[in-house]
Amino acid sequence: MRLAEHTVVSAAYALADRELTRALIPRIREETVGLLESRAPLPPALLEELIATRDPELRTALVASAGHRDDVFRRLAGRGDPAVAAGLYGERDRDRTPAQRAAVWEGAVATADDPGWRAEDGLPAKLLSSRQQEMLEPALLAPFPELVAHARSVLDSENGSGKGAGSRLRMTLPPSTTPLKDRRSWERHPQTTKELIGDFRDNDFRGRTELPGTPGALDWDALLAEHRGEPLRPSALVTLWAHPDCPEELALAAFEAHWNNTLPDGAVYWSMVASPTLGSLEDHTLSKLLGRGLVSGAVPAERVLRETGAARRILCALPHDHGEIRAALAAQVARLGSDFAPWRAVYTLLPRFSGTVTELVDAALAEAPKHRGKPWPRPMGPEFPSRGASAGRTAWLRLYDAADHGTRCALVAHMDRRAIQHLLLWHRPSPELRAHIVQSRGASVLAGIASTWQTRPEVIEELIPYNESEVNAALFLNTDLTPAQRRHVLSGRRWRDGESADTPAADRIPLTKTLVQGLGESARRPWLLACADSGDPVLCGILLGSPRVKIHTPALELHMLVRLWERHGPGEVRALLDETDFPGRRRQPGHPLSPGTFEAGRAAVDAVAEPDGLALLRAAYEAAASPAGRADFLADKGSGPENDDLTKALELLDEEVGPGPFPWAELAAAHGAKPLHDRLLVRLAPMDGCPASLAGDSAAARLRLSHPHYRPRRGAKPPTVPEMLKKLPLQLDNGGCRWLEKAYALGQVTLPEVVRTGFPAQATIAFLSRALAPGDSPGTEEVRATRRAVAALATEHLSDNPEGWALALRLAPEFEGTLPDLLLASGAVVG
């Protein structure tokens, strides 16, 4: 059997007089011990009885409770009873405060002659064998000289021993001040060439060596002689290469020793370009080397084309915005002419050709007859998303860039769409060349530009006006369009004068199969929501059949039907309403449209005249998108069980209907006609602009929702707190009833109502034990009257019969009725 709650036991003792208390203690001993272990208040009569008792169990429990009951501690300590002194004093340092331990000795002064203080298990005897400072410091106040002497001896010896001095000394030592530059593992700063060579030859040193900064401090002849005698380490050579006066011999040695790492700052010489190491360079290092050499003039462009290979890597690495390079490449390209045959030969030779650029052109001219009359080898379409060109295609386009305008225009007719895509994406063709590409190959080739999610907005705005199906598909599937741009693409409307223009159904831009398939496979919400504005029955079916994307607002559903009617007439709307099988949707009863939208659509298509049906749909859409419609949506979706349901509902309105002012007036009017859901009221209250009528009712709504057994019902009038008190059981919470305490504090319920109708009785008693507890003031008239009423109830049913009181406490944990019912049942059993 469960024991009664501590506050209930406390309340029972508070109603009992001294005689009844004395009779109750042995009958509810277990409950009384539990009360002492809790923090519930001890009524005065009970405290007096417990202090006077000689029962060992109760005395032990009382002493143990003194640690968290100051009034009990003061009473027990002031009695000077040696039998409880050890329990009051505590056995560990932190059991009691120094002031509490001092109070024990103050009480002992009056009873110091009691033999109990000198018992072997008494408090003084225990402290005489202790050396704990926290336990002995309060003992200096004890009325026992031998204990005071022991405490003083221990404390003096501990304070004078220097304990902890070593740790304090270590804490005062200054940190190491050894400079980093002097540490062997860090860096060195030689001042002369001799010191520098010594650091370079120190194989154990793995740090950084800085060159002497004084002008003329470096003896380059000595460094050259040292290197020729025994080559310096690669790190030393790279350090020297970074110096602007580094001789070519040392720079070349550094280049050949360090070729696979990042190219350091330093002079570039032709000897490096002519070195066999050039072929082993990584692409980015080769590009940096050639660029620096060409800019400095140390590497002539014509010699690079004539003497270095492989041609494919050189063409990709050259800085093509450099004037000398462009002139040298133009001279080579001019030899190829405008005939496609030699250019085709170049393309087929590039991947495996190991010679120079000049040799590549020579070989292509020799191979040209074999390629005459043949198309682009292994043609490929554009790539989405584009991952970049192969080295061979890039090298070919580098040569193409150097040709004159006429040659480039002539070659456009032969290039595959992958080459045109790469040309448009990364080679910045002139406006004239781009116009020629569109004119000769069609605007669809521009789709290759819309190939990555990083496509710039200005490029998107440049491509949309072409009104071309493949371009629109590429833009939709591969670039970050705005919602308005997505709706424009799917609607098929044409772009004119900087905006999406009304377009007759017959003149709309058709959607590609790739785009429709991409939508069918997509789970991206912005993509599929744009289908609602398309007026396309296929896209509307894809949206309604999507297992992962759903329309939430009636306004967007109705807008979809309006657009479908405008583009295809009532027949397609009727077909959509009659359809039961939507690809991707699991077979479920009913239509995926909400019932309200379905009924509005059905009423429209059943109208006698077509304009009347479309007008009905438009009127329904305008009503759903109006402030009143937005308020209805928020009232429905914003009151769900999740805390962020209102936030989600607002986001859905912005996403599906568009931004709009918050419908405060409409919500207030709806609340006046039929109360809004309690959860919605609570969520609206802290928002800026919330009307007083809603904010005022939110406090009562919050209180109702805090009841653990309250379940709000949509559309139903919420109950009052007295009604809830009659119908819903109360719940104990940490010795009290938190919900009832809040309701009483808000003035929503009176104490007589709690006494009469609150259930179960144990929760009611727990609440009353706090609400009626005597404080510094006598309380209000309601409190005083309720105290008298409760006392009268107890007297009426239990009188001074301790058996009845004990039975009521034993029944309370399982009793489901009210307090009067509990007292009546207990009195009937024993009376």
C-alpha positions in Angstrom: 0.0 0.0 0.0 1.2 3.5 -0.9 1.9 5.9 1.9 0.1 9.2 2.1 1.9 12.2 0.6 4.0 14.1 3.2 2.0 17.3 2.8 -1.2 15.3 3.5 0.3 13.9 6.7 1.4 17.4 7.7 -2.1 18.7 7.1 -3.6 16.0 9.2 -1.3 16.7 12.1 -2.0 20.5 11.7 -5.7 19.8 12.3 -5.1 17.6 15.4 -4.7 18.9 18.9 -1.8 17.7 21.2 -3.7 14.8 22.6 -4.9 13.5 19.2 -1.3 14.0 17.9 0.1 11.9 20.7 -2.5 9.1 19.8 -1.8 9.3 16.1 2.0 9.0 16.2 2.1 5.3 17.0 -0.7 4.5 14.5 1.0 6.2 11.5 4.6 5.8 12.6 5.8 5.0 9.0 4.1 8.1 7.6 5.5 10.2 10.4 9.1 9.1 9.8 8.5 9.9 6.1 7.3 13.3 7.0 10.5 14.0 9.0 12.6 13.0 6.1 10.7 15.4 3.8 10.7 19.1 3.8 7.0 19.4 4.5 6.3 21.6 7.6 6.1 20.1 11.1 3.0 21.3 13.0 3.9 22.7 16.5 2.0 20.0 18.4 3.8 17.3 16.5 7.2 18.9 17.0 6.6 19.2 20.8 5.6 15.5 21.0 8.7 14.4 18.9 11.1 16.4 21.1 9.6 14.9 24.2 9.5 11.3 22.9 12.0 8.7 24.1 11.3 6.4 21.0 14.8 5.8 19.5 13.5 5.6 15.9 11.6 8.8 16.0 14.4 10.6 17.9 16.9 9.4 15.2 14.6 10.6 12.4 14.0 13.9 14.2 17.8 14.6 14.6 18.4 13.6 11.0 15.8 16.1 9.8 17.4 18.9 11.9 20.0 19.4 9.1 17.3 20.9 6.8 15.0 22.3 9.5 16.5 25.3 11.3 13.8 25.6 13.8 14.2 21.9 14.8 18.0 22.3 15.0 17.7 25.3 17.3 15.3 23.6 19.6 17.3 20.4 19.9 20.7 22.1 20.2 19.3 24.4 22.9 18.3 21.4 25.0 22.0 20.4 25.5 21.1 16.7 25.3 24.3 14.6 25.0 22.3 11.7 23.5 21.6 13.7 20.3 24.6 15.9 20.2 26.7 13.6 17.9 23.8 13.4 15.4 23.4 17.2 15.5 27.1 17.9 15.1 27.5 15.7 12.0 30.2 13.2 11.1 31.6 14.8 7.9 33.1 18.3 7.3 30.1 19.5 5.2 27.3 17.9 7.2 26.8 21.1 9.2 27.8 24.8 9.1 30.2 26.2 11.6 27.3 28.2 13.1 25.3 25.1 13.7 28.1 23.3 15.4 28.7 26.3 17.6 25.1 26.2 18.6 25.6 22.6 19.8 28.3 23.8 22.2 26.2 26.8 23.4 23.5 24.3 24.4 26.0 22.1 26.1 27.1 24.8 28.5 24.0 24.4 30.7 24.3 20.6 30.8 28.1 20.2 30.9 27.8 18.2 34.2 25.6 15.5 32.5 27.5 12.2 32.5 26.3 11.6 29.0 28.9 14.1 27.7 31.7 11.8 29.0 30.4 8.6 27.6 32.8 6.6 25.3 30.5 7.1 22.4 29.7 10.7 23.2 30.6 13.7 21.0 33.6 14.9 23.0 35.2 11.4 22.9 34.8 11.2 19.2 36.4 14.6 18.6 39.3 13.8 20.9 40.4 11.2 18.4 39.9 13.5 15.3 42.3 15.7 13.5 39.9 17.4 11.1 40.2 21.1 11.3 36.6 21.8 10.2 35.3 19.6 13.0 37.7 20.9 15.7 37.5 24.7 15.1 33.9 25.0 16.5 35.0 22.8 19.4 37.1 25.7 20.8 33.7 27.0 22.2 33.1 23.7 24.0 32.7 23.7 27.8 35.2 20.8 28.1 38.8 22.0 28.7 40.4 18.7 27.5 38.6 19.0 24.2 39.5 22.7 23.8 43.1 21.9 24.5 43.1 19.0 21.9 41.5 21.2 19.3 43.9 24.1 19.8 46.9 21.7 19.7 45.8 20.2 16.3 44.9 23.5 14.8 48.2 25.1 15.8 50.3 22.2 14.5 48.4 22.2 11.1 48.7 25.9 10.6 52.4 25.9 11.4 53.5 22.9 9.4 53.7 24.7 6.1 51.3 22.2 4.5 50.6 23.3 1.0 53.7 25.6 0.9 55.3 23.6 -1.9 52.4 23.9 -4.2 52.1 27.6 -3.5 55.8 28.0 -4.2 55.5 26.3 -7.5 52.6 28.5 -8.5 54.7 31.7 -7.9 57.6 30.6 -10.2 57.7 32.7 -13.5 57.1 30.9 -16.8 60.0 30.1 -19.2 61.3 33.2 -21.0 63.5 31.4 -23.5 62.9 33.2 -26.8 61.5 31.1 -29.6 64.2 32.1 -32.0 66.8 30.5 -29.8 65.2 27.1 -29.7 66.9 24.5 -31.8 63.6 23.3 -33.2 62.3 26.6 -34.3 64.3 29.0 -36.5 67.8 30.5 -37.0 69.1 33.9 -37.9 72.7 33.6 -39.3 74.5 36.9 -39.8 77.2 35.8 -42.2 77.6 33.5 -45.2 79.7 31.2 -43.1 77.0 30.8 -40.5 74.4 30.4 -43.2 76.4 27.5 -44.8 76.8 25.9 -41.3 73.0 26.0 -40.7 72.4 24.6 -44.2 74.7 21.7 -43.5 73.2 20.9 -40.0 71.3 17.7 -40.8 69.8 17.6 -37.4 68.1 21.0 -37.8 64.6 20.9 -39.2 63.5 24.5 -38.5 63.5 27.7 -40.6 66.6 29.5 -41.6 66.3 33.2 -42.5 68.8 34.8 -44.9 71.0 37.7 -43.6 69.2 40.9 -44.3 72.2 43.2 -44.4 73.0 44.4 -48.0 76.0 42.5 -49.4 76.1 40.1 -46.5 75.7 37.1 -48.9 78.8 35.8 -50.7 77.2 34.2 -53.8 80.5 32.9 -55.1 81.1 31.1 -51.8 77.6 29.6 -51.9 78.1 28.5 -55.5 81.4 26.8 -54.6 79.8 25.1 -51.6 77.0 23.8 -53.8 79.3 22.6 -56.5 81.4 20.7 -53.9 78.4 19.0 -52.4 74.8 19.9 -53.4 72.9 21.8 -50.8 69.6 20.4 -49.4 66.4 21.2 -51.4 65.1 23.4 -48.5 68.3 25.4 -48.6 68.2 25.9 -52.3 64.6 27.1 -52.2 65.5 29.6 -49.4 68.2 31.0 -51.7 66.0 31.0 -54.8 63.6 33.4 -53.0 66.4 36.0 -52.8 66.2 38.5 -55.8 70.0 38.2 -56.4 70.1 34.4 -56.5 72.3 33.2 -59.4 70.7 31.2 -62.2 72.7 28.0 -61.4 71.3 27.9 -57.8 67.8 28.9 -59.0 67.8 26.1 -61.5 69.1 23.6 -58.9 66.3 24.7 -56.6 63.7 24.3 -59.3 64.8 20.8 -60.2 65.1 19.7 -56.6 61.7 21.3 -55.5 59.6 20.8 -58.7 56.7 18.9 -57.1 56.0 21.6 -54.4 54.6 25.1 -54.5 56.6 27.4 -56.7 58.4 29.9 -54.4 58.8 33.5 -55.3 62.0 34.0 -57.2 63.4 34.7 -60.6 62.4 32.4 -63.5 65.0 31.6 -66.2 64.7 30.0 -69.7 66.9 27.2 -68.4 64.0 26.1 -66.2 61.6 26.0 -69.1 64.1 24.0 -71.1 64.8 21.6 -68.2 63.7 18.0 -68.5 62.0 18.6 -65.1 59.4 20.7 -66.9 57.5 17.6 -68.0 57.1 16.4 -64.4 55.5 19.6 -63.1 51.9 19.7 -61.9 49.6 21.7 -64.0 49.2 24.6 -61.6 53.0 24.8 -61.1 53.6 24.8 -64.8 51.1 27.5 -65.4 52.7 29.7 -62.6 56.2 29.1 -64.0 55.3 30.0 -67.6 53.2 33.0 -66.6 56.0 34.4 -64.4 58.6 33.8 -67.0 56.6 35.4 -69.8 55.7 38.5 -67.8 59.3 39.0 -66.8 60.5 38.6 -70.4 62.9 35.8 -69.4 60.9 33.3 -71.4 60.1 34.3 -75.0 56.6 33.2 -76.2 57.8 32.0 -79.7 60.4 29.8 -78.1 57.9 28.2 -75.8 55.7 27.2 -78.7 58.6 26.0 -80.7 60.7 24.2 -78.1 58.6 23.0 -75.2 56.1 20.2 -75.0 53.8 18.4 -74.7 51.6 20.8 -76.8 48.4 19.9 -74.9 49.9 20.8 -71.5 51.6 24.0 -72.8 48.4 25.3 -74.4 46.5 24.7 -71.2 49.2 26.4 -69.0 49.9 29.5 -71.1 48.5 32.9 -69.9 46.3 33.6 -72.9 45.6 37.2 -72.0 49.3 37.9 -72.5 49.8 39.9 -75.7 53.0 38.2 -76.8 51.4 34.8 -76.4 48.3 35.8 -78.3 50.4 37.0 -81.2 52.5 33.9 -81.3 49.5 31.6 -81.2 47.7 33.6 -83.9 50.7 33.1 -86.1 50.5 29.3 -85.6 46.7 29.2 -86.0 46.9 31.2 -89.2 48.7 28.3 -90.8 45.7 26.1 -90.1 43.3 28.3 -92.0 39.5 28.1 -91.8 39.1 24.7 -93.3 37.8 22.2 -90.6 40.1 19.3 -91.8 43.4 20.5 -90.2 41.5 21.6 -87.1 39.9 18.1 -86.8 43.4 16.7 -87.2 44.6 18.9 -84.3 41.8 17.6 -82.1 42.6 13.9 -82.8 46.3 14.4 -82.3 46.2 16.4 -79.1 45.6 13.7 -76.4 48.7 11.7 -77.3 51.0 14.2 -79.0 54.2 14.8 -77.1 55.8 17.4 -79.4 55.7 21.2 -79.3 52.8 23.4 -80.4 54.6 24.2 -83.6 55.2 20.5 -84.3 51.5 19.9 -83.6 50.4 22.4 -86.3 52.9 20.8 -88.7 51.6 17.3 -88.1 48.0 18.5 -88.4 48.6 20.1 -91.8 50.2 16.9 -92.9 47.2 14.8 -91.6 44.6 17.2 -93.0 43.7 15.3 -96.2 42.6 12.3 -94.1 40.1 14.4 -92.2 38.5 16.3 -95.0 34.8 15.8 -95.2 34.5 14.2 -91.8 32.4 15.4 -88.9 33.5 16.1 -85.3 35.0 12.9 -83.9 32.9 11.2 -81.2 30.4 14.2 -80.8 29.0 14.7 -77.4 26.1 16.8 -76.1 26.2 19.3 -73.3 26.9 18.1 -69.7 24.6 18.9 -66.8 26.1 19.8 -64.5 29.3 20.6 -66.4 32.3 19.1 -64.7 34.9 20.9 -66.8 36.5 20.2 -70.2 39.1 17.5 -70.8 42.7 18.7 -71.3 42.5 17.9 -75.1 39.2 19.8 -75.6 40.5 22.8 -73.6 43.8 22.9 -75.6 41.8 22.8 -78.8 39.6 25.7 -77.7 42.8 27.7 -76.7 43.9 27.5 -80.3 40.4 28.3 -81.4 40.4 31.5 -79.3 43.6 32.7 -81.1 41.9 32.4 -84.6 40.4 35.4 -86.4 36.7 36.0 -86.2 36.0 34.6 -89.7 37.8 31.3 -88.9 35.9 30.9 -85.6 32.6 31.5 -87.3 33.4 28.9 -90.0 34.4 26.3 -87.4 31.1 26.7 -85.4 29.2 24.7 -87.8 31.4 21.6 -87.2 31.8 21.7 -83.4 29.9 19.3 -81.2 27.6 20.7 -78.6 29.9 19.8 -75.7 32.7 22.0 -77.3 30.2 24.9 -77.8 29.1 24.5 -74.2 32.7 24.8 -72.9 33.3 27.7 -75.3 30.3 29.6 -74.0 31.0 28.8 -70.4 34.7 29.5 -70.0 36.2 31.2 -73.1 34.1 34.4 -73.1 33.3 34.6 -76.8 32.6 38.0 -78.3 29.0 39.2 -78.6 29.4 38.9 -82.4 30.6 35.3 -82.2 27.9 34.4 -79.7 25.2 35.9 -82.0 26.6 33.8 -84.9 26.5 30.6 -82.8 22.8 31.3 -81.9 22.0 32.1 -85.5 23.7 29.1 -87.0 23.1 26.4 -84.4 19.9 27.7 -82.8 19.2 29.2 -79.4 19.0 25.8 -77.8 22.8 25.6 -77.7 22.7 28.3 -75.0 21.2 25.7 -72.6 24.8 24.5 -72.0 25.5 27.8 -70.1 22.8 27.0 -67.6 24.7 24.0 -66.2 25.6 24.7 -62.6 23.9 25.9 -59.4 26.4 28.7 -59.3 25.2 30.3 -62.5 25.0 34.0 -61.8 21.6 35.8 -61.6 22.6 38.1 -64.5 23.3 35.2 -66.7 19.9 33.7 -65.9 18.2 37.0 -66.7 20.1 37.0 -70.0 19.0 33.5 -71.0 15.3 33.6 -70.1 14.3 36.1 -72.9 15.3 33.6 -75.5 12.0 31.8 -74.9 13.5 28.4 -75.8 12.4 25.0 -74.4 15.8 23.5 -73.9 17.2 26.7 -72.4 14.2 26.9 -70.0 14.6 23.3 -69.0 18.3 23.7 -68.3 17.7 26.8 -66.3 15.0 25.1 -64.2 16.9 21.9 -63.5 20.4 23.2 -63.1 20.3 26.8 -61.8 19.0 28.6 -58.7 16.0 30.3 -60.1 13.7 32.5 -58.0 10.2 31.1 -57.3 8.7 33.6 -59.8 11.2 32.5 -62.5 10.3 28.8 -61.8 6.6 29.6 -62.2 7.3 31.5 -65.4 9.2 28.5 -66.9 6.5 25.9 -66.1 3.7 28.1 -67.2 5.1 28.3 -70.8 4.5 32.0 -70.9 6.8 34.1 -73.1 9.2 36.7 -71.7 8.6 40.2 -73.1 9.8 43.6 -72.1 11.4 42.3 -68.9 8.5 40.3 -67.5 6.4 37.2 -67.9 3.7 38.1 -70.5 0.2 36.7 -71.0 0.5 34.2 -73.8 -2.2 32.4 -75.7 -2.3 28.7 -75.0 -1.3 27.9 -78.6 1.7 30.1 -78.4 3.1 28.9 -75.1 6.6 27.4 -74.9 6.4 23.5 -74.7 8.2 21.7 -71.8 10.9 19.2 -72.7 10.6 15.6 -71.7 13.7 16.0 -69.6 12.1 18.8 -67.6 8.9 16.8 -67.0 10.9 13.7 -66.0 13.0 15.8 -63.6 9.9 17.1 -61.9 8.4 13.7 -61.6 11.5 12.4 -59.9 12.0 15.5 -57.7 11.2 16.0 -54.0 12.2 19.7 -54.0 9.3 21.7 -52.7 10.0 25.0 -54.6 10.1 23.0 -57.9 6.9 21.2 -57.4 4.9 24.1 -55.9 5.6 26.0 -59.2 3.5 23.4 -61.0 0.4 24.9 -59.4 0.8 28.0 -61.5 1.5 26.2 -64.8 -2.0 25.3 -65.9 -0.5 22.1 -67.2 -2.6 19.0 -66.4 0.5 16.7 -66.4 2.4 19.0 -64.0 -0.7 19.3 -61.8 -0.9 15.5 -61.6 2.8 15.3 -60.7 2.3 17.8 -57.8 -0.8 16.0 -56.5 0.8 12.6 -56.8 4.1 13.6 -55.1 4.6 11.4 -51.9 6.9 14.0 -50.4 5.5 17.5 -51.4 2.0 18.5 -50.4 -0.1 21.6 -50.9 -1.2 22.9 -47.5 -3.2 26.0 -48.3 -6.6 26.0 -49.9 -5.6 29.2 -51.7 -2.9 27.5 -53.7 -5.1 24.5 -54.5 -7.8 26.8 -55.9 -5.2 28.9 -57.8 -4.0 25.6 -59.5 -7.6 24.9 -60.6 -8.0 28.5 -61.9 -4.8 28.3 -63.9 -5.8 24.9 -65.3 -9.2 26.3 -66.4 -7.7 29.4 -67.9 -5.2 27.4 -70.1 -7.3 24.3 -71.0 -10.9 25.0 -70.0 -13.3 23.2 -67.7 -12.7 19.8 -69.3 -9.3 19.4 -67.8 -10.5 20.6 -64.4 -13.2 18.0 -64.5 -10.7 15.3 -65.6 -8.4 16.3 -62.7 -11.3 16.1 -60.2 -12.4 12.7 -61.6 -8.9 11.3 -61.6 -8.2 8.8 -58.8 -4.8 7.4 -59.8 -1.9 9.9 -59.5 1.6 8.6 -60.3 3.7 8.4 -57.1 0.8 8.6 -54.7 -0.1 5.6 -52.7 -3.6 4.3 -53.2 -5.7 6.1 -50.6 -9.4 6.8 -50.4 -10.5 10.2 -51.5 -8.9 12.9 -53.7 -5.5 14.5 -52.8 -7.2 17.9 -53.0 -8.7 19.1 -49.7 -12.5 18.5 -49.3 -13.3 22.2 -49.5 -11.3 22.7 -52.7 -12.7 19.6 -54.2 -16.3 20.8 -53.6 -15.5 24.3 -54.9 -14.0 22.8 -58.1 -16.9 20.4 -58.6 -19.5 23.2 -58.1 -17.6 25.3 -60.7 -17.5 22.6 -63.4 -21.1 21.8 -62.8 -22.1 25.4 -63.4 -24.3 26.0 -66.4 -22.1 28.6 -68.2 -18.4 28.4 -68.4 -17.7 32.0 -67.4 -19.8 31.5 -64.3 -17.8 28.4 -63.4 -14.5 30.2 -63.8 -15.8 33.2 -61.8 -16.9 30.8 -59.0 -13.4 29.4 -58.8 -11.8 32.8 -58.9 -14.1 34.1 -56.1 -13.2 31.0 -54.0 -9.5 31.6 -54.6 -9.7 35.3 -53.7 -11.6 34.4 -50.5 -9.0 31.9 -49.5 -6.1 34.3 -50.2 -7.9 37.2 -48.4 -7.0 38.2 -44.8 -10.1 36.3 -43.6 -8.9 33.2 -45.5 -5.4 33.6 -44.0 -7.0 33.9 -40.6 -9.0 30.7 -41.2 -5.8 28.8 -42.2 -3.9 30.0 -39.2 -6.7 29.0 -36.9 -6.7 25.5 -38.4 -3.0 24.8 -38.8 -1.5 27.1 -36.1 -3.2 25.2 -33.2 -1.5 21.9 -33.7 0.2 20.0 -30.8 3.8 21.1 -31.8 5.1 24.3 -30.4 6.2 25.6 -33.7 2.9 24.9 -35.6 2.0 28.6 -35.8 5.4 29.5 -37.2 5.1 26.7 -39.7 1.7 27.9 -40.7 2.9 31.4 -41.3 5.8 30.1 -43.4 3.4 28.0 -45.5 1.3 31.1 -46.1 4.3 33.1 -47.3 5.5 30.2 -49.5 2.2 29.2 -51.1 0.1 32.4 -51.0 2.6 35.1 -50.7 3.6 37.7 -48.0 0.7 39.6 -46.5 -0.2 41.6 -43.3 -1.0 39.5 -40.2 -4.8 39.1 -40.0 -5.2 40.4 -36.4 -8.7 41.9 -37.0 -10.0 38.8 -38.7 -8.6 36.5 -35.9 -10.2 38.7 -33.3 -13.5 38.6 -35.1 -13.4 34.9 -35.5 -12.6 34.5 -31.8 -15.6 36.6 -30.9 -17.8 34.4 -33.1 -16.4 31.1 -31.9 -13.5 30.8 -29.5 -10.1 30.1 -31.0 -8.2 27.0 -30.0 -6.4 27.4 -26.6 -3.0 26.5 -28.2 -3.4 29.2 -30.8 -4.4 31.9 -28.2 -1.2 31.0 -26.2 1.0 31.3 -29.3 -0.6 34.6 -30.5 -0.3 36.4 -27.2 3.5 37.2 -27.2 3.4 38.4 -30.8 3.7 42.1 -31.7 0.3 43.6 -32.4 -1.8 41.0 -30.6 -5.2 42.6 -29.8 -6.2 42.9 -26.1 -9.1 40.6 -26.6 -6.9 37.7 -27.6 -4.1 38.5 -25.2 -6.5 38.7 -22.3 -8.0 35.3 -23.0 -4.6 33.7 -23.5 -3.9 33.5 -19.8 -7.0 31.4 -19.1 -6.1 29.3 -22.2 -2.5 28.8 -20.9 -4.0 27.7 -17.5 -6.3 25.2 -19.1 -3.5 23.7 -21.3 -1.3 23.3 -18.2 -3.8 20.8 -16.7 -2.3 17.3 -17.3 -5.7 15.8 -18.2 -7.2 18.6 -20.3 -7.6 17.8 -24.0 -8.9 20.8 -26.0 -11.5 20.2 -28.7 -11.7 22.1 -31.9 -14.8 24.3 -32.2 -15.9 23.5 -28.6 -16.4 26.2 -26.0 -13.6 25.8 -23.5 -14.6 24.9 -19.9 -14.3 27.2 -17.0 -11.8 26.3 -14.2 -14.6 25.3 -11.8 -16.0 23.0 -14.5 -12.6 21.5 -15.0 -12.3 21.1 -11.2 -15.4 19.0 -11.2 -14.6 16.8 -14.2 -10.8 16.4 -14.3 -8.7 14.7 -11.6 -6.0 16.8 -10.0 -2.4 15.6 -10.1 0.2 15.8 -7.3 3.4 17.4 -8.2 6.3 17.5 -5.6 4.0 17.5 -2.6 1.6 20.0 -4.0 -0.8 20.6 -6.9 0.8 23.1 -9.2 -2.1 23.6 -11.6 -4.6 24.3 -8.7 -2.1 26.7 -7.2 -1.9 28.7 -10.5 -5.7 28.7 -10.9 -6.2 30.0 -7.3 -3.5 32.6 -7.8 -5.2 33.9 -11.0 -8.6 34.1 -9.1 -10.2 31.4 -11.3 -11.3 29.2 -8.4 -12.3 29.7 -4.8 -11.2 27.7 -1.8 -14.7 26.5 -1.0 -15.0 25.2 -4.5 -11.7 23.3 -4.1 -12.9 21.7 -0.8 -16.3 20.7 -2.3 -15.4 19.5 -5.8 -11.6 18.9 -6.1 -10.5 15.3 -6.5 -8.8 13.1 -5.7 -8.8 14.0 -2.0 -5.0 13.6 -1.6 -4.3 16.3 -4.2 -6.9 18.6 -2.7 -5.4 18.2 0.8 -1.9 18.8 -0.5 -3.0 22.1 -2.1 -5.0 23.2 1.0 -2.0 22.4 3.3 -0.1 25.2 1.6 -3.0 27.5 0.8 -4.3 27.4 4.4 -0.9 27.2 6.2 -0.6 29.8 8.9 1.9 32.5 8.0 2.9 35.8 9.5 -0.6 37.2 8.9 -3.9 35.6 9.8 -4.9 35.5 6.1 -8.0 36.7 4.2 -11.5 36.1 5.4 -11.8 33.3 2.7 -8.7 31.5 4.1 -9.9 31.8 7.7 -13.4 30.6 6.8 -12.0 27.7 4.8 -9.8 26.6 7.8 -12.9 26.6 9.9 -14.9 24.6 7.3 -12.2 22.0 6.9 -11.8 21.6 10.7 -15.6 21.3 11.0 -15.7 18.6 8.4 -13.0 16.6 10.2 -14.8 17.0 13.5 -18.1 16.0 12.0 -16.9 12.8 10.5 -13.8 11.8 12.5 -14.2 13.6 15.8 -11.2 12.8 18.0 -11.1 9.1 17.1 -7.4 8.4 16.2 -8.5 5.2 14.3 -10.6 7.3 12.0 -7.8 9.8 11.3 -5.3 7.0 10.7 -7.7 5.2 8.3 -8.3 8.5 6.3 -4.5 8.8 5.9 -4.2 5.2 4.8 -7.1 5.5 2.3 -6.0 8.9 0.8 -3.3 7.6 -1.7 -5.8 5.4 -3.5 -9.0 7.3 -2.9 -10.5 8.9 -6.0 -13.3 11.0 -4.5 -13.4 14.5 -2.9 -12.1 15.4 0.6 -15.6 15.4 2.1 -16.2 11.9 0.5 -12.9 10.7 2.1 -13.8 11.9 5.6 -17.3 10.5 5.3 -16.1 7.1 4.2 -13.4 6.9 7.0 -15.9 8.0 9.7 -18.4 5.5 8.5 -15.9 2.6 8.7 -14.7 3.3 12.2 -17.9 4.8 13.7 
